[in-house]
Amino acid sequence: MPQGDHLYDCYKPPAVEFVRGEGAYLYTEEGDRYLDFIAGIAVNGLGHGHPDLINAVKEQSEKLWHLSNMFKIPGGRELAKKYCDALPWAGKVFFTNSGAEAVECAMKTARRYHYDKGDTERYEIITFTGAFHGRTLGTINAGGNPKYLKGFGPGLPGFIHLEFGDHDALKEHMSDKTAAVLVEPVQGEGGLRPMPDQCLRGLREMCDEHGALVIYDEVQCGAGRTGKLFAHQWVDGAEPDIMAAAKGIGGGFPLGACIAKEEIAACMVPGTHGSTYGGNPMAMAVGHAAFDLLNDPGMMAHVNKVSNFVKQQFEALKDEFPDVVDEIRGKGLLIGLRLKKEALAVRKNALTKKLLLGSAGDNVMRMAPPLIIDETHVREAIGVLRECFEEARSLPDFEV
């Protein structure tokens, strides 16, 4: 029986299969090399085969793999302290295996916080169109995308979905039932749309005024991807109460985190939440190595330098192909181009030329390359994109 026949048919991967990775490249069994500009959807931020991460896995694998949270987890307290030291507002961390689990923990923490205060009717969570918060039943209801909700029963109560950027609607729907506003500082799946700085500050002020909490979903835009450890750190006066992180914080190893202010996390006492695998010794070991690399000012300086170079190259492509490129999107190395031609078709064409890309939102060709890329990698990618855009001129226009 052909390989894959026993797997759920939830994915539609191309025929190419990769067997190893090195830096910004992936390799097939035959030795064909592909430039990876999607990095496992913003996960392999430190590239493939980073020696520090490999050493962390090797060393820990010979000591202890799993305990469950019935016992103290080696490395867990220390890694939590690193994150809280790096985020002045943060006081407590709950480690998970994924971004969806981190968002679930964040939403539960927000509701439980108000419940413990006696505000038992404060359970509504406001989110925005284009948001993506995960694939669990709770997180697809939080995101509110009809495509992801179809076929999974009636919508769960307690979620309000507003148009992205509609400030008046947000003001109108803030009430004494609002537990929290959940937002991505830079939308990933929604088309690489950054929330303007003034909007993040305004959200913080509005939530303070109404007694609601601010939850940031930095699963995709965190872990150094925008040139700071987390995207919200670009904006003074816009700190969250709770934040979900994952993807890049494990450097490729499954790891997520729900990070909260200490007084808010105090509501999560024994019995309120848990995870069998969350924060396991292997994840903690890799998480320490990844944090130390991502929190290095030199690494963030590199991300800012190379992302500025990418933007310059994208501006040149936009000028050269005004009939193909509509708009430059994103922030840092969570970047992309909104196209006037079918983005998926361009992405598939790039794959034939050994460049790996993603797509998102309203016809956006998405890129989330390893943070370690340099100008040589960027020039290589731009060369492929130029070929693809030349060939895309024959494609029908996409309504954008």
C-alpha positions as CSV (number, residue, x, y, z in Angstrom):
1,M,0.0,0.0,0.0
2,P,1.5,3.4,-0.9
3,Q,2.9,5.4,1.9
4,G,0.5,7.9,3.4
5,D,-2.7,5.9,2.6
6,H,-3.3,5.5,6.4
7,L,-2.9,9.2,7.2
8,Y,-5.8,11.6,7.5
9,D,-6.3,13.5,4.3
10,C,-6.1,16.9,6.0
11,Y,-3.0,18.0,4.0
12,K,-2.1,18.3,0.4
13,P,1.7,18.3,0.3
14,P,3.6,18.3,-3.0
15,A,5.4,15.2,-4.2
16,V,8.8,16.3,-3.1
17,E,10.1,14.8,0.1
18,F,12.9,16.2,2.3
19,V,15.3,14.0,4.3
20,R,17.6,16.6,5.9
21,G,18.2,20.3,6.5
22,E,21.2,22.6,6.9
23,G,20.9,26.3,7.7
24,A,18.4,27.8,5.3
25,Y,18.3,24.8,3.0
26,L,16.4,21.5,2.8
27,Y,17.6,18.4,0.8
28,T,15.9,15.5,-0.8
29,E,17.1,11.9,-0.9
30,E,18.5,12.6,-4.4
31,G,20.5,15.6,-3.1
32,D,18.4,18.3,-4.6
33,R,18.7,21.5,-2.6
34,Y,15.7,23.8,-1.8
35,L,15.9,27.3,-0.3
36,D,13.5,27.3,2.6
37,F,11.7,30.6,3.0
38,I,8.8,29.3,5.0
39,A,10.8,27.5,7.8
40,G,8.0,25.1,8.8
41,I,5.6,28.1,9.0
42,A,7.8,30.3,11.1
43,V,9.0,27.5,13.3
44,N,12.6,26.8,12.2
45,G,13.7,30.3,13.0
46,L,17.2,29.3,13.8
47,G,17.6,27.3,10.6
48,H,17.9,23.6,10.2
49,G,20.5,21.6,12.1
50,H,21.6,24.4,14.4
51,P,24.5,22.9,16.5
52,D,23.3,24.5,19.8
53,L,19.8,23.0,19.5
54,I,21.2,19.6,18.4
55,N,23.6,19.5,21.4
56,A,20.7,20.4,23.7
57,V,18.6,17.5,22.4
58,K,21.5,15.1,22.6
59,E,22.5,16.0,26.1
60,Q,19.0,15.9,27.5
61,S,18.1,12.7,25.6
62,E,20.7,10.8,27.7
63,K,19.3,12.2,31.0
64,L,15.5,12.3,31.1
65,W,12.7,12.6,28.5
66,H,9.4,12.7,30.4
67,L,8.0,13.0,33.9
68,S,4.6,14.6,33.5
69,N,3.8,17.6,35.7
70,M,3.2,15.3,38.7
71,F,6.8,16.2,39.4
72,K,9.1,19.2,39.1
73,I,10.4,19.5,35.6
74,P,14.2,20.2,35.3
75,G,14.7,23.4,33.4
76,G,11.1,24.6,33.6
77,R,11.5,27.1,36.4
78,E,14.7,28.5,34.9
79,L,13.2,28.9,31.4
80,A,10.1,30.6,32.8
81,K,12.4,33.0,34.7
82,K,14.3,33.8,31.5
83,Y,11.0,34.8,29.8
84,C,9.8,36.8,32.8
85,D,13.1,38.6,33.0
86,A,12.9,39.5,29.3
87,L,9.3,40.8,29.6
88,P,9.0,43.3,32.5
89,W,5.2,42.8,32.7
90,A,5.3,39.0,32.9
91,G,5.2,37.0,36.1
92,K,4.1,33.4,35.4
93,V,4.5,30.9,32.5
94,F,2.6,27.8,31.6
95,F,4.4,25.7,29.1
96,T,2.5,23.9,26.3
97,N,3.3,21.8,23.2
98,S,1.7,24.1,20.6
99,G,0.3,27.5,19.8
100,A,-3.3,26.4,20.0
101,E,-2.7,25.0,23.5
102,A,-1.1,28.3,24.5
103,V,-4.1,30.3,23.2
104,E,-6.5,27.9,25.0
105,C,-4.6,28.5,28.3
106,A,-4.7,32.2,27.7
107,M,-8.4,32.3,27.1
108,K,-9.0,30.1,30.2
109,T,-6.8,32.3,32.3
110,A,-8.7,35.4,31.3
111,R,-12.1,33.9,32.0
112,R,-11.0,32.4,35.3
113,Y,-9.4,35.7,36.4
114,H,-12.8,37.5,36.2
115,Y,-14.6,34.6,37.7
116,D,-12.5,34.6,40.7
117,K,-13.0,38.3,41.1
118,G,-16.8,37.7,41.2
119,D,-17.4,38.9,37.6
120,T,-19.0,35.6,36.5
121,E,-20.6,37.2,33.5
122,R,-17.3,38.4,32.1
123,Y,-16.6,35.6,29.6
124,E,-16.8,37.2,26.2
125,I,-13.6,37.3,24.1
126,I,-13.4,39.8,21.2
127,T,-11.4,38.8,18.2
128,F,-11.0,40.1,14.6
129,T,-11.5,39.0,11.0
130,G,-8.5,37.4,9.5
131,A,-7.3,36.1,12.9
132,F,-5.9,32.6,13.2
133,H,-5.6,31.2,16.8
134,G,-5.3,27.5,16.2
135,R,-7.2,24.3,15.2
136,T,-8.8,23.1,18.4
137,L,-12.5,23.5,18.8
138,G,-12.0,26.4,21.1
139,T,-9.5,28.3,19.0
140,I,-11.4,27.9,15.7
141,N,-14.4,29.4,17.5
142,A,-12.1,32.2,18.7
143,G,-10.9,32.8,15.2
144,G,-14.4,32.7,13.7
145,N,-13.3,31.8,10.2
146,P,-16.4,30.1,8.6
147,K,-14.1,27.9,6.6
148,Y,-12.6,26.3,9.7
149,L,-15.9,26.2,11.6
150,K,-17.9,24.4,8.9
151,G,-19.0,20.9,9.9
152,F,-18.0,21.1,13.6
153,G,-21.3,21.8,15.1
154,P,-22.8,25.0,16.5
155,G,-20.6,27.9,17.3
156,L,-19.4,28.1,20.9
157,P,-20.9,31.1,22.8
158,G,-18.7,33.8,24.3
159,F,-16.8,35.0,21.2
160,I,-17.4,38.2,19.3
161,H,-15.8,38.7,15.9
162,L,-15.2,42.2,14.6
163,E,-13.8,43.6,11.4
164,F,-10.0,44.1,11.5
165,G,-9.3,47.8,12.1
166,D,-12.9,48.8,12.9
167,H,-12.3,50.9,16.0
168,D,-15.9,52.1,16.3
169,A,-17.2,48.5,16.4
170,L,-14.7,47.7,19.1
171,K,-15.9,50.6,21.2
172,E,-19.5,49.6,20.7
173,H,-18.9,46.0,21.7
174,M,-16.8,46.6,24.8
175,S,-19.1,45.9,27.8
176,D,-19.2,44.6,31.3
177,K,-19.3,41.1,29.7
178,T,-15.9,41.5,28.0
179,A,-13.3,39.3,29.5
180,A,-10.5,40.0,27.0
181,V,-9.6,41.2,23.5
182,L,-7.5,38.6,21.7
183,V,-5.3,39.9,18.8
184,E,-2.2,39.1,16.8
185,P,0.1,42.2,16.7
186,V,0.9,41.0,13.2
187,Q,-1.6,38.7,11.6
188,G,-0.1,35.7,10.0
189,E,-2.7,33.6,8.2
190,G,-4.8,36.8,7.8
191,G,-2.4,38.2,5.2
192,L,0.6,39.5,7.2
193,R,-1.3,42.6,8.5
194,P,0.5,44.4,11.3
195,M,-1.8,46.2,13.8
196,P,-0.7,49.9,13.8
197,D,1.2,51.1,16.9
198,Q,-1.5,53.6,17.8
199,C,-4.1,50.8,17.7
200,L,-2.2,48.6,20.1
201,R,-1.9,51.5,22.5
202,G,-5.5,52.4,22.0
203,L,-6.5,48.8,22.7
204,R,-4.5,48.8,25.9
205,E,-6.2,52.0,27.0
206,M,-9.7,50.8,26.1
207,C,-9.3,47.5,27.9
208,D,-8.0,49.4,31.0
209,E,-11.0,51.7,30.9
210,H,-13.5,48.8,30.7
211,G,-11.7,46.3,33.0
212,A,-11.0,43.9,30.2
213,L,-7.7,42.0,29.6
214,V,-5.4,42.3,26.5
215,I,-4.3,38.9,25.1
216,Y,-1.6,38.9,22.4
217,D,-1.3,35.9,20.1
218,E,2.4,36.0,19.2
219,V,2.6,32.4,18.1
220,Q,3.7,33.4,14.6
221,C,5.0,36.9,15.0
222,G,7.0,36.3,18.2
223,A,10.3,34.5,18.7
224,G,12.4,37.3,17.1
225,R,10.6,37.3,13.8
226,T,10.0,41.0,13.7
227,G,13.4,42.0,15.0
228,K,12.5,42.0,18.7
229,L,12.0,39.0,20.9
230,F,8.2,39.7,20.7
231,A,6.4,42.0,18.2
232,H,4.6,44.0,20.9
233,Q,7.9,45.2,22.3
234,W,8.2,47.6,19.4
235,V,5.3,49.6,21.0
236,D,5.7,51.5,24.2
237,G,2.5,51.5,26.4
238,A,1.0,48.5,24.7
239,E,2.0,45.6,27.0
240,P,-0.5,42.7,27.3
241,D,-1.9,41.0,30.3
242,I,-1.5,37.5,28.8
243,M,0.4,36.3,25.8
244,A,0.5,33.1,23.8
245,A,3.8,32.0,22.2
246,A,5.0,28.9,20.3
247,K,6.4,28.1,16.9
248,G,9.9,29.6,16.9
249,I,10.5,29.5,20.7
250,G,11.4,25.8,20.3
251,G,13.6,26.2,17.3
252,G,11.7,23.3,15.6
253,F,11.0,21.3,18.7
254,P,7.3,21.3,19.8
255,L,7.0,24.1,22.5
256,G,4.5,26.7,23.4
257,A,3.9,29.0,26.3
258,C,1.2,31.0,27.9
259,I,2.8,34.0,29.7
260,A,0.8,36.2,32.1
261,K,1.1,38.9,34.6
262,E,1.5,37.4,38.1
263,E,-1.7,38.7,39.6
264,I,-3.7,37.4,36.7
265,A,-2.1,34.0,36.6
266,A,-2.7,33.6,40.3
267,C,-6.2,32.4,39.5
268,M,-4.8,29.3,37.8
269,V,-4.5,27.0,40.9
270,P,-4.1,23.2,41.0
271,G,-7.0,21.6,39.1
272,T,-7.8,24.5,36.8
273,H,-5.4,23.5,33.9
274,G,-2.8,20.9,33.0
275,S,-0.8,19.1,30.3
276,T,0.8,15.7,30.2
277,Y,3.6,16.6,27.9
278,G,3.7,20.4,28.3
279,G,7.1,21.6,29.6
280,N,8.7,18.2,29.3
281,P,12.5,18.0,30.0
282,M,13.3,17.7,26.3
283,A,11.3,20.8,25.4
284,M,12.8,22.7,28.2
285,A,16.4,21.9,27.2
286,V,15.8,23.0,23.6
287,G,13.8,26.0,24.8
288,H,16.7,27.2,26.9
289,A,19.1,27.0,23.9
290,A,16.6,28.7,21.6
291,F,15.9,31.5,24.0
292,D,19.6,32.2,24.5
293,L,20.1,32.5,20.7
294,L,16.9,34.6,20.1
295,N,17.5,36.9,23.1
296,D,21.0,37.8,21.8
297,P,21.0,41.5,20.7
298,G,23.3,40.5,17.8
299,M,20.7,38.1,16.5
300,M,18.0,40.8,16.6
301,A,20.3,43.3,14.9
302,H,20.9,40.8,12.2
303,V,17.1,40.2,11.7
304,N,16.5,44.0,11.4
305,K,19.4,44.4,8.9
306,V,18.4,41.5,6.6
307,S,14.7,42.3,6.8
308,N,15.4,45.9,5.7
309,F,17.4,44.4,2.7
310,V,14.4,42.2,1.9
311,K,12.1,45.1,1.9
312,Q,14.3,47.1,-0.4
313,Q,14.4,44.1,-2.8
314,F,10.6,43.8,-2.6
315,E,10.2,47.5,-3.4
316,A,12.3,47.0,-6.5
317,L,10.2,44.0,-7.5
318,K,7.0,46.0,-7.0
319,D,8.4,48.7,-9.3
320,E,9.5,46.2,-11.9
321,F,6.3,44.1,-11.8
322,P,3.4,46.6,-11.1
323,D,1.1,44.2,-13.0
324,V,1.9,41.4,-10.6
325,V,2.7,42.9,-7.2
326,D,0.0,44.9,-5.5
327,E,1.4,45.5,-2.0
328,I,4.2,44.7,0.4
329,R,3.0,43.2,3.6
330,G,4.3,42.2,7.0
331,K,7.0,43.2,9.5
332,G,10.6,42.0,10.0
333,L,11.0,38.5,8.6
334,L,7.3,37.8,8.6
335,I,6.9,39.3,5.2
336,G,5.1,38.9,1.9
337,L,3.7,40.3,-1.2
338,R,0.0,40.7,-2.0
339,L,-0.3,39.8,-5.7
340,K,-2.5,40.7,-8.5
341,K,-2.1,37.2,-9.9
342,E,-3.0,33.9,-8.2
343,A,-0.5,33.6,-5.3
344,L,-0.9,29.9,-5.0
345,A,0.0,29.4,-8.6
346,V,3.1,31.6,-8.1
347,R,4.0,29.6,-5.0
348,K,3.7,26.3,-6.9
349,N,5.9,27.6,-9.7
350,A,8.5,28.7,-7.2
351,L,8.6,25.2,-5.8
352,T,9.6,23.9,-9.3
353,K,12.5,26.3,-9.1
354,K,13.5,25.0,-5.6
355,L,12.2,27.9,-3.5
356,L,9.8,27.1,-0.7
357,L,7.2,29.8,0.0
358,G,3.8,30.0,1.8
359,S,0.5,31.8,1.1
360,A,-1.9,33.5,3.4
361,G,-5.0,35.7,3.7
362,D,-6.2,37.8,0.8
363,N,-3.9,36.4,-2.0
364,V,-0.6,37.1,-0.1
365,M,2.5,35.2,-0.9
366,R,3.9,34.6,2.6
367,M,7.6,34.3,3.6
368,A,8.9,33.4,7.1
369,P,12.4,32.4,6.4
370,P,14.9,31.3,9.0
371,L,16.2,34.3,10.9
372,I,19.8,33.3,10.1
373,I,19.4,34.1,6.4
374,D,21.8,36.6,4.8
375,E,21.8,38.8,1.7
376,T,23.1,35.9,-0.4
377,H,20.0,33.9,0.4
378,V,17.8,36.9,-0.2
379,R,19.3,37.5,-3.7
380,E,18.8,33.9,-4.5
381,A,15.1,34.1,-3.6
382,I,14.6,37.4,-5.4
383,G,16.1,35.8,-8.6
384,V,13.5,33.0,-8.4
385,L,10.7,35.4,-7.7
386,R,11.7,37.5,-10.7
387,E,11.4,34.4,-12.9
388,C,8.1,33.5,-11.4
389,F,6.7,37.0,-11.8
390,E,7.8,37.1,-15.5
391,E,5.9,33.9,-16.0
392,A,2.9,35.0,-13.9
393,R,2.2,37.9,-16.3
394,S,0.4,35.3,-18.5
395,L,-1.9,34.3,-15.6
396,P,-5.4,35.8,-15.2
397,D,-5.7,38.8,-12.8
398,F,-6.8,37.9,-9.3
399,E,-9.4,40.3,-7.8
400,V,-7.6,42.0,-4.9
